[in-house]
Amino acid sequence: MTCLRPFARIIILVVGLYAVPAMAADDRAVDTITHQLRCLTCPNETIADSTTPMAMDVKDYIRAHLDQGEDADTIIHSLTQRYGAALRYKPPLAPHTYILWAMPLVCLIMGIIILLRTFYRKRKTLP
């Protein structure tokens, strides 16, 4: 019986070493998905960083669906259908989001125009 103890310890150690990477991979997948999603109850915070009940429910939902073999895109799509497009930090490029994607460019162009007009007005008033 005493000779089996070291053998049992080795088996437990080997099994444990194989189980840890699988659990870490699941956690990485959950972390990757939750960093792409916005917490709807916390302003400017991802689901990964939030500790609200809603965020915990979404993390559990993601874990359950990953365990069922679904991929990240399918999970994100189903969550977007459930909670709306505001859940995503990077909204998809679609006709109803064109203005959202164009606004940074429009603001940059307007800023350059304002700077150029101010520069030329000051230059005209100098003797």
Buried (B, 14 or more C-beta within 10 A) or exposed (E): EEEEEEEEEEEEEEEEEEEEEEEEEBEEBBBEBBEBBBBBEBEEBBBBEBEBEBBEEBBEBBBEBBEEEBEBEEBBEBBBEEBEEEBBEEBEEEEEEEEEEEEEEEEEEEEEEEEEEEEEEEEEEEE
